[in-house]
Amino acid sequence: MIKFIIKKAVHPNSLNVIGSLQPDLTKEILDSMIQKMEEGKFDWEKAKENDGFIEIWEVQGNRYLANGNHRYYAAEQIGIDIPPAQIVIIDKGNKDIPTFLRENMNIID
C-alpha cells in the first residue's frame, strides 16, 4: 500500500533509510550518476520513466530502499536533494522481507 509520494525536494539523509532489499551497488553506475549529478546533467525524470520511483519500503517500522538504490546513494554521497515526485514510500507492515543493512552492503566493480 502506498503510504505517500514525496512532493518536495528532500535530502536523502532526512528519509531515515537504514538499508536496502538488495545487497549490492555497481560502482560504475554509481560513479556515472555521481558525476552527472555533480555536473547538473542528471535527468531525474528520465531515470524515473526508465526505472521507476525511488521506492522506499517501511518494513517492521524501518525504511529500506526497494528501487532506485543507485540514484539515492549517489545523491546522498554528494549531499544533494532528490527533486520532488521522485520518491514513493510504501508501508509493508510487519511482513518478513529479506533486507540488508547499510553496513552489510557492497559496492562491486
N, C-alpha and C positions, 0 to 999 in steps of 0.2 A: 504494500500500500504506500503510495507517495505521501510523504509527510508534508514536504513543501519544496518549491523551487526557489533558490536564492535569487532575488530580483535586483540586487545591488552588487557592486564590486565588493569583493571580500578578500582579505589576506588569508592564505591557506592556514596559517597558524591559529586563526580565530575559530576554525572549524573543529578543533579537538579530535582530529583523526589520529588513531593510535596504531594503525597498521593497514593491512590490505587482505584481499581474498586470494591474491597471487603472490608467490614468494620472490619473484624476480623482476628487475627492471633491466632493459637493454641499454648499455652505456651509449652506443651510437645514436639511438633515438633520443635519449635524454640530453646528450650533448648538443644535438642538432636543434632541439626545441629551445634549450637554454640560449644558444647563440641567436636564434631568430627572435626570441623574446627580448634579449638584451638590445638587439638592433631595432626593435619595434616593428619587425616584419612578420611576426607570428599571426596567422589568420585564425583566430579563435572560432569564428562562425563556421569556417570551412572544416576545421577539426571536429566541431560538434556535428556537422552534417555527415561527415565521413565515419566518425567513431562513436557518436552519441554524447550524451551529457557526461560530465564528470559526476559519477554516481557514487554517493556515499550511503552505505547501509548502516543503520543502527541495529546492532546485534547484542542482545542482552545488556542494553544500556551503554554500549561502547560503539564508537564510529570507526568504520573500515572502508577503504576505497574498494569499490566493486568494478569501476570502469574509469578510464581517464587517468590512470596512475602516473604516466609519464608527464602529462600536462600539469597535473597537480604538483608533483615533486619538482619539476622544472621551475614553476612559478615560486614555489616555496624556497628553493635553493637560491634564487636571485632576489627574493624579497619583494615580489610584485603582487598586486592584487589580481585576482581572477575576475574578468569582466562579468557584468550582470547576465543572468539567464543561462549560465554555463553549468550550474551545479544543481543536482536534484538529490534530496535526502529521502531515503526510503526506510521506514520502520519495519524491521523484520522480526520484531518481538523477541521472544525467548527461544527461537529456533536454534538448533545445534548446527552451526555453519562453520566449516573449517576456515580459520583465519590465521594470519601471520602478523606478529608484532613488528614494528619498525626495526628493532634490533636484530630480528631474525631474517630480514630481507636481504637480498643480494643484488648487486649491480654486476651484470655479466657482459662480457665482450661480444 
